[in-house]
Amino acid sequence: MSGPLEDGIKRWTAKRKSALVIEIIQGRTTVAEASRSYDLSPSEIENWVDDARKGMENALKANPLDVRQQYEKQLRDLQEAYREAMLELRARKKLQALLDAEDDK
């Protein structure tokens, strides 16, 4: 890998992360190569790439959200997913209780 990244990076600043993500997006390196070169987990690098894509998408919107709005939207989405998961869990527990009651008869 060439460019603004140097070997032996101790701290991954936003500038260094973005340089690596740009190299990946441009096809100059892969997640696997970067993972090996910089001793980072592939999932960590993939998270950076995902965050960068989300940031680009937001920045290119006609009415981009600010950081606070982005986090609030993400929080609402996660809360909704949690509520749905809890409802499903409760329904499964009730179903299991009914099935167990049927087996006891």
ABEGO torsion letter per residue (X at the ends): XBEABBBGBABBBAAAAAAAAAAAAAGABBAAAAAAAAGBBAAAAAAAAAAAAAAAAAAABABBBBAAAAAAAAAAAAAAAAAAAAAAAAAAAAAAAAAAAAAAX
